[in-house]
């Protein structure tokens, strides 16, 4: 697998550190952000897709990531992206999560030129249920936005809120 030309230096090397050492095979690029990048992968033991978030290790990220991971492990809910496990490489913390195959709400809304009222109500109800669950266990999500609200492609799209 060759590194895409638009990938920042080190991403290809980071993905290659998983090859042969872990049960995940990276398939494609999903997203990138300020502190890392996300790749679609397949669990070779069962063939299921997952998302792996690669975060650079170091003081800037590590002091907050441990708490986020511990909190994410507690969030088992149908409208929250499920945490699977953490892998450590020399340079990255790799957070393995459920893969939501419907993309994010930002793209969903853009493609449709907005939402009809019944669609908006459907999604908002799911978002409120997920947020209420997070609050009931004493946590708060400070980064709720369309880009962090994923969809799974059930017969009717279901929200999967990202919390890490």
Chimera marker file (.cmm) of the C-alpha trace (Angstrom):
<marker_set name="trace">
<marker id="1" x="0.000" y="0.000" z="0.000" r="1" g="1" b="0" radius="0.5"/>
<marker id="2" x="1.520" y="3.322" z="-1.001" r="1" g="1" b="0" radius="0.5"/>
<marker id="3" x="0.965" y="6.553" z="0.879" r="1" g="1" b="0" radius="0.5"/>
<marker id="4" x="-1.413" y="9.011" z="-0.792" r="1" g="1" b="0" radius="0.5"/>
<marker id="5" x="0.381" y="12.117" z="-2.011" r="1" g="1" b="0" radius="0.5"/>
<marker id="6" x="-1.834" y="14.376" z="0.113" r="1" g="1" b="0" radius="0.5"/>
<marker id="7" x="-1.014" y="12.605" z="3.375" r="1" g="1" b="0" radius="0.5"/>
<marker id="8" x="1.196" y="14.437" z="5.855" r="1" g="1" b="0" radius="0.5"/>
<marker id="9" x="4.659" y="12.948" z="6.397" r="1" g="1" b="0" radius="0.5"/>
<marker id="10" x="4.592" y="10.031" z="8.811" r="1" g="1" b="0" radius="0.5"/>
<marker id="11" x="1.039" y="8.820" z="8.117" r="1" g="1" b="0" radius="0.5"/>
<marker id="12" x="2.178" y="6.050" z="5.782" r="1" g="1" b="0" radius="0.5"/>
<marker id="13" x="4.818" y="4.968" z="8.292" r="1" g="1" b="0" radius="0.5"/>
<marker id="14" x="2.251" y="5.023" z="11.109" r="1" g="1" b="0" radius="0.5"/>
<marker id="15" x="-0.145" y="2.820" z="9.173" r="1" g="1" b="0" radius="0.5"/>
<marker id="16" x="2.710" y="0.458" z="8.253" r="1" g="1" b="0" radius="0.5"/>
<marker id="17" x="3.515" y="-0.066" z="11.952" r="1" g="1" b="0" radius="0.5"/>
<marker id="18" x="0.263" y="-2.043" z="12.223" r="1" g="1" b="0" radius="0.5"/>
<marker id="19" x="1.148" y="-4.385" z="9.362" r="1" g="1" b="0" radius="0.5"/>
<marker id="20" x="1.919" y="-7.870" z="10.657" r="1" g="1" b="0" radius="0.5"/>
<marker id="21" x="1.770" y="-6.808" z="14.324" r="1" g="1" b="0" radius="0.5"/>
<marker id="22" x="-1.915" y="-6.364" z="14.896" r="1" g="1" b="0" radius="0.5"/>
<marker id="23" x="-5.100" y="-7.940" z="13.680" r="1" g="1" b="0" radius="0.5"/>
<marker id="24" x="-6.187" y="-4.900" z="11.657" r="1" g="1" b="0" radius="0.5"/>
<marker id="25" x="-5.500" y="-4.272" z="7.996" r="1" g="1" b="0" radius="0.5"/>
<marker id="26" x="-5.809" y="-0.625" z="6.963" r="1" g="1" b="0" radius="0.5"/>
<marker id="27" x="-7.979" y="-0.232" z="3.855" r="1" g="1" b="0" radius="0.5"/>
<marker id="28" x="-8.352" y="3.484" z="3.127" r="1" g="1" b="0" radius="0.5"/>
<marker id="29" x="-8.255" y="7.052" z="4.414" r="1" g="1" b="0" radius="0.5"/>
<marker id="30" x="-11.363" y="8.346" z="6.200" r="1" g="1" b="0" radius="0.5"/>
<marker id="31" x="-10.426" y="11.694" z="7.697" r="1" g="1" b="0" radius="0.5"/>
<marker id="32" x="-7.702" y="13.822" z="9.233" r="1" g="1" b="0" radius="0.5"/>
<marker id="33" x="-7.672" y="16.549" z="11.826" r="1" g="1" b="0" radius="0.5"/>
<marker id="34" x="-5.549" y="18.670" z="14.114" r="1" g="1" b="0" radius="0.5"/>
<marker id="35" x="-4.192" y="15.866" z="16.317" r="1" g="1" b="0" radius="0.5"/>
<marker id="36" x="-4.240" y="12.887" z="13.977" r="1" g="1" b="0" radius="0.5"/>
<marker id="37" x="-5.967" y="10.971" z="11.239" r="1" g="1" b="0" radius="0.5"/>
<marker id="38" x="-8.544" y="8.192" z="10.838" r="1" g="1" b="0" radius="0.5"/>
<marker id="39" x="-8.303" y="5.110" z="8.640" r="1" g="1" b="0" radius="0.5"/>
<marker id="40" x="-10.840" y="2.498" z="7.647" r="1" g="1" b="0" radius="0.5"/>
<marker id="41" x="-9.560" y="-0.952" z="8.562" r="1" g="1" b="0" radius="0.5"/>
<marker id="42" x="-10.703" y="-4.556" z="8.561" r="1" g="1" b="0" radius="0.5"/>
<marker id="43" x="-10.365" y="-6.895" z="11.533" r="1" g="1" b="0" radius="0.5"/>
<marker id="44" x="-8.709" y="-9.883" z="9.851" r="1" g="1" b="0" radius="0.5"/>
<marker id="45" x="-10.037" y="-12.262" z="12.527" r="1" g="1" b="0" radius="0.5"/>
<marker id="46" x="-13.697" y="-11.652" z="11.637" r="1" g="1" b="0" radius="0.5"/>
<marker id="47" x="-13.744" y="-9.531" z="8.448" r="1" g="1" b="0" radius="0.5"/>
<marker id="48" x="-15.607" y="-6.638" z="10.104" r="1" g="1" b="0" radius="0.5"/>
<marker id="49" x="-14.806" y="-3.035" z="9.264" r="1" g="1" b="0" radius="0.5"/>
<marker id="50" x="-13.651" y="-0.598" z="11.928" r="1" g="1" b="0" radius="0.5"/>
<marker id="51" x="-12.196" y="2.890" z="12.148" r="1" g="1" b="0" radius="0.5"/>
<marker id="52" x="-8.766" y="3.486" z="13.652" r="1" g="1" b="0" radius="0.5"/>
<marker id="53" x="-7.885" y="6.953" z="14.896" r="1" g="1" b="0" radius="0.5"/>
<marker id="54" x="-4.120" y="7.585" z="14.951" r="1" g="1" b="0" radius="0.5"/>
<marker id="55" x="-3.067" y="10.238" z="17.491" r="1" g="1" b="0" radius="0.5"/>
<marker id="56" x="0.517" y="11.468" z="17.780" r="1" g="1" b="0" radius="0.5"/>
<marker id="57" x="2.014" y="10.488" z="21.103" r="1" g="1" b="0" radius="0.5"/>
<marker id="58" x="3.525" y="13.173" z="23.285" r="1" g="1" b="0" radius="0.5"/>
<marker id="59" x="2.677" y="15.697" z="25.984" r="1" g="1" b="0" radius="0.5"/>
<marker id="60" x="0.352" y="17.738" z="23.788" r="1" g="1" b="0" radius="0.5"/>
<marker id="61" x="-2.105" y="14.879" z="23.323" r="1" g="1" b="0" radius="0.5"/>
<marker id="62" x="-1.311" y="12.114" z="25.807" r="1" g="1" b="0" radius="0.5"/>
<marker id="63" x="-2.297" y="13.908" z="29.020" r="1" g="1" b="0" radius="0.5"/>
<marker id="64" x="-5.911" y="14.216" z="27.820" r="1" g="1" b="0" radius="0.5"/>
<marker id="65" x="-6.268" y="11.062" z="25.744" r="1" g="1" b="0" radius="0.5"/>
<marker id="66" x="-6.122" y="8.595" z="28.635" r="1" g="1" b="0" radius="0.5"/>
<marker id="67" x="-9.146" y="10.201" z="30.303" r="1" g="1" b="0" radius="0.5"/>
<marker id="68" x="-11.026" y="10.333" z="26.994" r="1" g="1" b="0" radius="0.5"/>
<marker id="69" x="-10.357" y="6.644" z="26.352" r="1" g="1" b="0" radius="0.5"/>
<marker id="70" x="-11.464" y="5.630" z="29.844" r="1" g="1" b="0" radius="0.5"/>
<marker id="71" x="-14.647" y="7.664" z="29.433" r="1" g="1" b="0" radius="0.5"/>
<marker id="72" x="-15.326" y="6.339" z="25.928" r="1" g="1" b="0" radius="0.5"/>
<marker id="73" x="-15.132" y="2.739" z="27.201" r="1" g="1" b="0" radius="0.5"/>
<marker id="74" x="-18.123" y="3.502" z="29.467" r="1" g="1" b="0" radius="0.5"/>
<marker id="75" x="-20.277" y="4.815" z="26.615" r="1" g="1" b="0" radius="0.5"/>
<marker id="76" x="-22.033" y="1.722" z="25.335" r="1" g="1" b="0" radius="0.5"/>
<marker id="77" x="-25.125" y="3.027" z="23.555" r="1" g="1" b="0" radius="0.5"/>
<marker id="78" x="-26.753" y="2.483" z="20.131" r="1" g="1" b="0" radius="0.5"/>
<marker id="79" x="-26.274" y="6.166" z="19.181" r="1" g="1" b="0" radius="0.5"/>
<marker id="80" x="-22.620" y="6.466" z="20.211" r="1" g="1" b="0" radius="0.5"/>
<marker id="81" x="-19.677" y="5.160" z="18.197" r="1" g="1" b="0" radius="0.5"/>
<marker id="82" x="-18.508" y="2.094" z="20.098" r="1" g="1" b="0" radius="0.5"/>
<marker id="83" x="-14.982" y="1.919" z="21.485" r="1" g="1" b="0" radius="0.5"/>
<marker id="84" x="-13.198" y="-1.375" z="20.726" r="1" g="1" b="0" radius="0.5"/>
<marker id="85" x="-9.587" y="-1.145" z="21.907" r="1" g="1" b="0" radius="0.5"/>
<marker id="86" x="-6.380" y="0.887" z="22.020" r="1" g="1" b="0" radius="0.5"/>
<marker id="87" x="-3.134" y="-0.030" z="20.289" r="1" g="1" b="0" radius="0.5"/>
<marker id="88" x="0.179" y="1.677" z="20.979" r="1" g="1" b="0" radius="0.5"/>
<marker id="89" x="2.981" y="2.167" z="18.487" r="1" g="1" b="0" radius="0.5"/>
<marker id="90" x="6.239" y="4.021" z="19.015" r="1" g="1" b="0" radius="0.5"/>
<marker id="91" x="4.740" y="7.235" z="17.622" r="1" g="1" b="0" radius="0.5"/>
<marker id="92" x="0.953" y="6.846" z="17.875" r="1" g="1" b="0" radius="0.5"/>
<marker id="93" x="-1.975" y="5.991" z="20.093" r="1" g="1" b="0" radius="0.5"/>
<marker id="94" x="-4.383" y="4.038" z="17.873" r="1" g="1" b="0" radius="0.5"/>
<marker id="95" x="-8.010" y="4.047" z="18.990" r="1" g="1" b="0" radius="0.5"/>
<marker id="96" x="-10.029" y="1.292" z="17.333" r="1" g="1" b="0" radius="0.5"/>
<marker id="97" x="-13.737" y="2.100" z="17.047" r="1" g="1" b="0" radius="0.5"/>
<marker id="98" x="-16.934" y="1.003" z="15.389" r="1" g="1" b="0" radius="0.5"/>
<marker id="99" x="-17.175" y="2.106" z="11.748" r="1" g="1" b="0" radius="0.5"/>
<marker id="100" x="-20.287" y="4.064" z="10.740" r="1" g="1" b="0" radius="0.5"/>
<marker id="101" x="-20.603" y="3.491" z="7.003" r="1" g="1" b="0" radius="0.5"/>
<marker id="102" x="-23.007" y="6.341" z="6.219" r="1" g="1" b="0" radius="0.5"/>
<marker id="103" x="-20.531" y="9.218" z="6.515" r="1" g="1" b="0" radius="0.5"/>
<marker id="104" x="-21.110" y="12.309" z="8.622" r="1" g="1" b="0" radius="0.5"/>
<marker id="105" x="-24.125" y="14.590" z="9.016" r="1" g="1" b="0" radius="0.5"/>
<marker id="106" x="-22.288" y="17.520" z="7.427" r="1" g="1" b="0" radius="0.5"/>
<marker id="107" x="-21.988" y="15.698" z="4.084" r="1" g="1" b="0" radius="0.5"/>
<marker id="108" x="-25.480" y="14.227" z="4.470" r="1" g="1" b="0" radius="0.5"/>
<marker id="109" x="-27.043" y="17.685" z="4.887" r="1" g="1" b="0" radius="0.5"/>
<marker id="110" x="-24.946" y="19.181" z="2.066" r="1" g="1" b="0" radius="0.5"/>
<marker id="111" x="-25.890" y="16.432" z="-0.411" r="1" g="1" b="0" radius="0.5"/>
<marker id="112" x="-29.588" y="17.015" z="0.284" r="1" g="1" b="0" radius="0.5"/>
<marker id="113" x="-29.440" y="20.796" z="0.384" r="1" g="1" b="0" radius="0.5"/>
<marker id="114" x="-30.787" y="20.741" z="3.941" r="1" g="1" b="0" radius="0.5"/>
<marker id="115" x="-33.181" y="18.497" z="5.834" r="1" g="1" b="0" radius="0.5"/>
<marker id="116" x="-36.928" y="18.243" z="5.760" r="1" g="1" b="0" radius="0.5"/>
<marker id="117" x="-38.606" y="18.789" z="9.111" r="1" g="1" b="0" radius="0.5"/>
<marker id="118" x="-39.409" y="15.098" z="9.674" r="1" g="1" b="0" radius="0.5"/>
<marker id="119" x="-35.764" y="14.150" z="8.954" r="1" g="1" b="0" radius="0.5"/>
<marker id="120" x="-34.399" y="16.854" z="11.240" r="1" g="1" b="0" radius="0.5"/>
<marker id="121" x="-36.753" y="15.723" z="14.012" r="1" g="1" b="0" radius="0.5"/>
<marker id="122" x="-35.660" y="12.061" z="13.546" r="1" g="1" b="0" radius="0.5"/>
<marker id="123" x="-31.959" y="12.957" z="13.838" r="1" g="1" b="0" radius="0.5"/>
<marker id="124" x="-32.430" y="15.472" z="16.645" r="1" g="1" b="0" radius="0.5"/>
<marker id="125" x="-34.317" y="12.917" z="18.762" r="1" g="1" b="0" radius="0.5"/>
<marker id="126" x="-31.421" y="10.474" z="18.412" r="1" g="1" b="0" radius="0.5"/>
<marker id="127" x="-28.894" y="13.175" z="19.257" r="1" g="1" b="0" radius="0.5"/>
<marker id="128" x="-30.841" y="14.124" z="22.397" r="1" g="1" b="0" radius="0.5"/>
<marker id="129" x="-31.083" y="10.464" z="23.495" r="1" g="1" b="0" radius="0.5"/>
<marker id="130" x="-27.307" y="10.009" z="23.067" r="1" g="1" b="0" radius="0.5"/>
<marker id="131" x="-26.501" y="13.286" z="24.831" r="1" g="1" b="0" radius="0.5"/>
<marker id="132" x="-28.875" y="12.457" z="27.689" r="1" g="1" b="0" radius="0.5"/>
<marker id="133" x="-27.163" y="9.082" z="28.155" r="1" g="1" b="0" radius="0.5"/>
<marker id="134" x="-23.749" y="10.775" z="28.291" r="1" g="1" b="0" radius="0.5"/>
<marker id="135" x="-25.035" y="13.259" z="30.891" r="1" g="1" b="0" radius="0.5"/>
<marker id="136" x="-26.690" y="10.532" z="32.982" r="1" g="1" b="0" radius="0.5"/>
<marker id="137" x="-23.351" y="8.836" z="33.559" r="1" g="1" b="0" radius="0.5"/>
<marker id="138" x="-21.775" y="12.137" z="34.576" r="1" g="1" b="0" radius="0.5"/>
<marker id="139" x="-19.918" y="13.068" z="31.389" r="1" g="1" b="0" radius="0.5"/>
<marker id="140" x="-20.237" y="15.838" z="28.816" r="1" g="1" b="0" radius="0.5"/>
<marker id="141" x="-19.398" y="15.947" z="25.123" r="1" g="1" b="0" radius="0.5"/>
<marker id="142" x="-17.897" y="19.346" z="24.327" r="1" g="1" b="0" radius="0.5"/>
<marker id="143" x="-17.520" y="18.763" z="20.599" r="1" g="1" b="0" radius="0.5"/>
<marker id="144" x="-20.964" y="18.034" z="19.191" r="1" g="1" b="0" radius="0.5"/>
<marker id="145" x="-21.064" y="19.161" z="15.573" r="1" g="1" b="0" radius="0.5"/>
<marker id="146" x="-22.211" y="17.784" z="12.229" r="1" g="1" b="0" radius="0.5"/>
<marker id="147" x="-18.746" y="16.429" z="11.410" r="1" g="1" b="0" radius="0.5"/>
<marker id="148" x="-18.715" y="14.391" z="14.657" r="1" g="1" b="0" radius="0.5"/>
<marker id="149" x="-22.199" y="13.007" z="14.101" r="1" g="1" b="0" radius="0.5"/>
<marker id="150" x="-21.875" y="9.898" z="11.964" r="1" g="1" b="0" radius="0.5"/>
<marker id="151" x="-24.538" y="7.759" z="10.321" r="1" g="1" b="0" radius="0.5"/>
<marker id="152" x="-24.932" y="4.046" z="9.985" r="1" g="1" b="0" radius="0.5"/>
<marker id="153" x="-26.817" y="2.917" z="6.917" r="1" g="1" b="0" radius="0.5"/>
<marker id="154" x="-29.686" y="0.998" z="8.403" r="1" g="1" b="0" radius="0.5"/>
<marker id="155" x="-32.973" y="1.047" z="6.503" r="1" g="1" b="0" radius="0.5"/>
<marker id="156" x="-33.411" y="4.469" z="8.119" r="1" g="1" b="0" radius="0.5"/>
<marker id="157" x="-30.124" y="6.288" z="8.928" r="1" g="1" b="0" radius="0.5"/>
<marker id="158" x="-29.148" y="6.137" z="12.592" r="1" g="1" b="0" radius="0.5"/>
<marker id="159" x="-26.898" y="8.630" z="14.343" r="1" g="1" b="0" radius="0.5"/>
<marker id="160" x="-23.612" y="7.489" z="15.868" r="1" g="1" b="0" radius="0.5"/>
<marker id="161" x="-22.125" y="10.295" z="17.942" r="1" g="1" b="0" radius="0.5"/>
<marker id="162" x="-18.308" y="10.516" z="18.087" r="1" g="1" b="0" radius="0.5"/>
<marker id="163" x="-16.962" y="11.183" z="21.549" r="1" g="1" b="0" radius="0.5"/>
<marker id="164" x="-13.186" y="10.861" z="21.059" r="1" g="1" b="0" radius="0.5"/>
<link id1="1" id2="2" r="1" g="1" b="0" radius="0.2"/>
<link id1="2" id2="3" r="1" g="1" b="0" radius="0.2"/>
<link id1="3" id2="4" r="1" g="1" b="0" radius="0.2"/>
<link id1="4" id2="5" r="1" g="1" b="0" radius="0.2"/>
<link id1="5" id2="6" r="1" g="1" b="0" radius="0.2"/>
<link id1="6" id2="7" r="1" g="1" b="0" radius="0.2"/>
<link id1="7" id2="8" r="1" g="1" b="0" radius="0.2"/>
<link id1="8" id2="9" r="1" g="1" b="0" radius="0.2"/>
<link id1="9" id2="10" r="1" g="1" b="0" radius="0.2"/>
<link id1="10" id2="11" r="1" g="1" b="0" radius="0.2"/>
<link id1="11" id2="12" r="1" g="1" b="0" radius="0.2"/>
<link id1="12" id2="13" r="1" g="1" b="0" radius="0.2"/>
<link id1="13" id2="14" r="1" g="1" b="0" radius="0.2"/>
<link id1="14" id2="15" r="1" g="1" b="0" radius="0.2"/>
<link id1="15" id2="16" r="1" g="1" b="0" radius="0.2"/>
<link id1="16" id2="17" r="1" g="1" b="0" radius="0.2"/>
<link id1="17" id2="18" r="1" g="1" b="0" radius="0.2"/>
<link id1="18" id2="19" r="1" g="1" b="0" radius="0.2"/>
<link id1="19" id2="20" r="1" g="1" b="0" radius="0.2"/>
<link id1="20" id2="21" r="1" g="1" b="0" radius="0.2"/>
<link id1="21" id2="22" r="1" g="1" b="0" radius="0.2"/>
<link id1="22" id2="23" r="1" g="1" b="0" radius="0.2"/>
<link id1="23" id2="24" r="1" g="1" b="0" radius="0.2"/>
<link id1="24" id2="25" r="1" g="1" b="0" radius="0.2"/>
<link id1="25" id2="26" r="1" g="1" b="0" radius="0.2"/>
<link id1="26" id2="27" r="1" g="1" b="0" radius="0.2"/>
<link id1="27" id2="28" r="1" g="1" b="0" radius="0.2"/>
<link id1="28" id2="29" r="1" g="1" b="0" radius="0.2"/>
<link id1="29" id2="30" r="1" g="1" b="0" radius="0.2"/>
<link id1="30" id2="31" r="1" g="1" b="0" radius="0.2"/>
<link id1="31" id2="32" r="1" g="1" b="0" radius="0.2"/>
<link id1="32" id2="33" r="1" g="1" b="0" radius="0.2"/>
<link id1="33" id2="34" r="1" g="1" b="0" radius="0.2"/>
<link id1="34" id2="35" r="1" g="1" b="0" radius="0.2"/>
<link id1="35" id2="36" r="1" g="1" b="0" radius="0.2"/>
<link id1="36" id2="37" r="1" g="1" b="0" radius="0.2"/>
<link id1="37" id2="38" r="1" g="1" b="0" radius="0.2"/>
<link id1="38" id2="39" r="1" g="1" b="0" radius="0.2"/>
<link id1="39" id2="40" r="1" g="1" b="0" radius="0.2"/>
<link id1="40" id2="41" r="1" g="1" b="0" radius="0.2"/>
<link id1="41" id2="42" r="1" g="1" b="0" radius="0.2"/>
<link id1="42" id2="43" r="1" g="1" b="0" radius="0.2"/>
<link id1="43" id2="44" r="1" g="1" b="0" radius="0.2"/>
<link id1="44" id2="45" r="1" g="1" b="0" radius="0.2"/>
<link id1="45" id2="46" r="1" g="1" b="0" radius="0.2"/>
<link id1="46" id2="47" r="1" g="1" b="0" radius="0.2"/>
<link id1="47" id2="48" r="1" g="1" b="0" radius="0.2"/>
<link id1="48" id2="49" r="1" g="1" b="0" radius="0.2"/>
<link id1="49" id2="50" r="1" g="1" b="0" radius="0.2"/>
<link id1="50" id2="51" r="1" g="1" b="0" radius="0.2"/>
<link id1="51" id2="52" r="1" g="1" b="0" radius="0.2"/>
<link id1="52" id2="53" r="1" g="1" b="0" radius="0.2"/>
<link id1="53" id2="54" r="1" g="1" b="0" radius="0.2"/>
<link id1="54" id2="55" r="1" g="1" b="0" radius="0.2"/>
<link id1="55" id2="56" r="1" g="1" b="0" radius="0.2"/>
<link id1="56" id2="57" r="1" g="1" b="0" radius="0.2"/>
<link id1="57" id2="58" r="1" g="1" b="0" radius="0.2"/>
<link id1="58" id2="59" r="1" g="1" b="0" radius="0.2"/>
<link id1="59" id2="60" r="1" g="1" b="0" radius="0.2"/>
<link id1="60" id2="61" r="1" g="1" b="0" radius="0.2"/>
<link id1="61" id2="62" r="1" g="1" b="0" radius="0.2"/>
<link id1="62" id2="63" r="1" g="1" b="0" radius="0.2"/>
<link id1="63" id2="64" r="1" g="1" b="0" radius="0.2"/>
<link id1="64" id2="65" r="1" g="1" b="0" radius="0.2"/>
<link id1="65" id2="66" r="1" g="1" b="0" radius="0.2"/>
<link id1="66" id2="67" r="1" g="1" b="0" radius="0.2"/>
<link id1="67" id2="68" r="1" g="1" b="0" radius="0.2"/>
<link id1="68" id2="69" r="1" g="1" b="0" radius="0.2"/>
<link id1="69" id2="70" r="1" g="1" b="0" radius="0.2"/>
<link id1="70" id2="71" r="1" g="1" b="0" radius="0.2"/>
<link id1="71" id2="72" r="1" g="1" b="0" radius="0.2"/>
<link id1="72" id2="73" r="1" g="1" b="0" radius="0.2"/>
<link id1="73" id2="74" r="1" g="1" b="0" radius="0.2"/>
<link id1="74" id2="75" r="1" g="1" b="0" radius="0.2"/>
<link id1="75" id2="76" r="1" g="1" b="0" radius="0.2"/>
<link id1="76" id2="77" r="1" g="1" b="0" radius="0.2"/>
<link id1="77" id2="78" r="1" g="1" b="0" radius="0.2"/>
<link id1="78" id2="79" r="1" g="1" b="0" radius="0.2"/>
<link id1="79" id2="80" r="1" g="1" b="0" radius="0.2"/>
<link id1="80" id2="81" r="1" g="1" b="0" radius="0.2"/>
<link id1="81" id2="82" r="1" g="1" b="0" radius="0.2"/>
<link id1="82" id2="83" r="1" g="1" b="0" radius="0.2"/>
<link id1="83" id2="84" r="1" g="1" b="0" radius="0.2"/>
<link id1="84" id2="85" r="1" g="1" b="0" radius="0.2"/>
<link id1="85" id2="86" r="1" g="1" b="0" radius="0.2"/>
<link id1="86" id2="87" r="1" g="1" b="0" radius="0.2"/>
<link id1="87" id2="88" r="1" g="1" b="0" radius="0.2"/>
<link id1="88" id2="89" r="1" g="1" b="0" radius="0.2"/>
<link id1="89" id2="90" r="1" g="1" b="0" radius="0.2"/>
<link id1="90" id2="91" r="1" g="1" b="0" radius="0.2"/>
<link id1="91" id2="92" r="1" g="1" b="0" radius="0.2"/>
<link id1="92" id2="93" r="1" g="1" b="0" radius="0.2"/>
<link id1="93" id2="94" r="1" g="1" b="0" radius="0.2"/>
<link id1="94" id2="95" r="1" g="1" b="0" radius="0.2"/>
<link id1="95" id2="96" r="1" g="1" b="0" radius="0.2"/>
<link id1="96" id2="97" r="1" g="1" b="0" radius="0.2"/>
<link id1="97" id2="98" r="1" g="1" b="0" radius="0.2"/>
<link id1="98" id2="99" r="1" g="1" b="0" radius="0.2"/>
<link id1="99" id2="100" r="1" g="1" b="0" radius="0.2"/>
<link id1="100" id2="101" r="1" g="1" b="0" radius="0.2"/>
<link id1="101" id2="102" r="1" g="1" b="0" radius="0.2"/>
<link id1="102" id2="103" r="1" g="1" b="0" radius="0.2"/>
<link id1="103" id2="104" r="1" g="1" b="0" radius="0.2"/>
<link id1="104" id2="105" r="1" g="1" b="0" radius="0.2"/>
<link id1="105" id2="106" r="1" g="1" b="0" radius="0.2"/>
<link id1="106" id2="107" r="1" g="1" b="0" radius="0.2"/>
<link id1="107" id2="108" r="1" g="1" b="0" radius="0.2"/>
<link id1="108" id2="109" r="1" g="1" b="0" radius="0.2"/>
<link id1="109" id2="110" r="1" g="1" b="0" radius="0.2"/>
<link id1="110" id2="111" r="1" g="1" b="0" radius="0.2"/>
<link id1="111" id2="112" r="1" g="1" b="0" radius="0.2"/>
<link id1="112" id2="113" r="1" g="1" b="0" radius="0.2"/>
<link id1="113" id2="114" r="1" g="1" b="0" radius="0.2"/>
<link id1="114" id2="115" r="1" g="1" b="0" radius="0.2"/>
<link id1="115" id2="116" r="1" g="1" b="0" radius="0.2"/>
<link id1="116" id2="117" r="1" g="1" b="0" radius="0.2"/>
<link id1="117" id2="118" r="1" g="1" b="0" radius="0.2"/>
<link id1="118" id2="119" r="1" g="1" b="0" radius="0.2"/>
<link id1="119" id2="120" r="1" g="1" b="0" radius="0.2"/>
<link id1="120" id2="121" r="1" g="1" b="0" radius="0.2"/>
<link id1="121" id2="122" r="1" g="1" b="0" radius="0.2"/>
<link id1="122" id2="123" r="1" g="1" b="0" radius="0.2"/>
<link id1="123" id2="124" r="1" g="1" b="0" radius="0.2"/>
<link id1="124" id2="125" r="1" g="1" b="0" radius="0.2"/>
<link id1="125" id2="126" r="1" g="1" b="0" radius="0.2"/>
<link id1="126" id2="127" r="1" g="1" b="0" radius="0.2"/>
<link id1="127" id2="128" r="1" g="1" b="0" radius="0.2"/>
<link id1="128" id2="129" r="1" g="1" b="0" radius="0.2"/>
<link id1="129" id2="130" r="1" g="1" b="0" radius="0.2"/>
<link id1="130" id2="131" r="1" g="1" b="0" radius="0.2"/>
<link id1="131" id2="132" r="1" g="1" b="0" radius="0.2"/>
<link id1="132" id2="133" r="1" g="1" b="0" radius="0.2"/>
<link id1="133" id2="134" r="1" g="1" b="0" radius="0.2"/>
<link id1="134" id2="135" r="1" g="1" b="0" radius="0.2"/>
<link id1="135" id2="136" r="1" g="1" b="0" radius="0.2"/>
<link id1="136" id2="137" r="1" g="1" b="0" radius="0.2"/>
<link id1="137" id2="138" r="1" g="1" b="0" radius="0.2"/>
<link id1="138" id2="139" r="1" g="1" b="0" radius="0.2"/>
<link id1="139" id2="140" r="1" g="1" b="0" radius="0.2"/>
<link id1="140" id2="141" r="1" g="1" b="0" radius="0.2"/>
<link id1="141" id2="142" r="1" g="1" b="0" radius="0.2"/>
<link id1="142" id2="143" r="1" g="1" b="0" radius="0.2"/>
<link id1="143" id2="144" r="1" g="1" b="0" radius="0.2"/>
<link id1="144" id2="145" r="1" g="1" b="0" radius="0.2"/>
<link id1="145" id2="146" r="1" g="1" b="0" radius="0.2"/>
<link id1="146" id2="147" r="1" g="1" b="0" radius="0.2"/>
<link id1="147" id2="148" r="1" g="1" b="0" radius="0.2"/>
<link id1="148" id2="149" r="1" g="1" b="0" radius="0.2"/>
<link id1="149" id2="150" r="1" g="1" b="0" radius="0.2"/>
<link id1="150" id2="151" r="1" g="1" b="0" radius="0.2"/>
<link id1="151" id2="152" r="1" g="1" b="0" radius="0.2"/>
<link id1="152" id2="153" r="1" g="1" b="0" radius="0.2"/>
<link id1="153" id2="154" r="1" g="1" b="0" radius="0.2"/>
<link id1="154" id2="155" r="1" g="1" b="0" radius="0.2"/>
<link id1="155" id2="156" r="1" g="1" b="0" radius="0.2"/>
<link id1="156" id2="157" r="1" g="1" b="0" radius="0.2"/>
<link id1="157" id2="158" r="1" g="1" b="0" radius="0.2"/>
<link id1="158" id2="159" r="1" g="1" b="0" radius="0.2"/>
<link id1="159" id2="160" r="1" g="1" b="0" radius="0.2"/>
<link id1="160" id2="161" r="1" g="1" b="0" radius="0.2"/>
<link id1="161" id2="162" r="1" g="1" b="0" radius="0.2"/>
<link id1="162" id2="163" r="1" g="1" b="0" radius="0.2"/>
<link id1="163" id2="164" r="1" g="1" b="0" radius="0.2"/>
</marker_set>
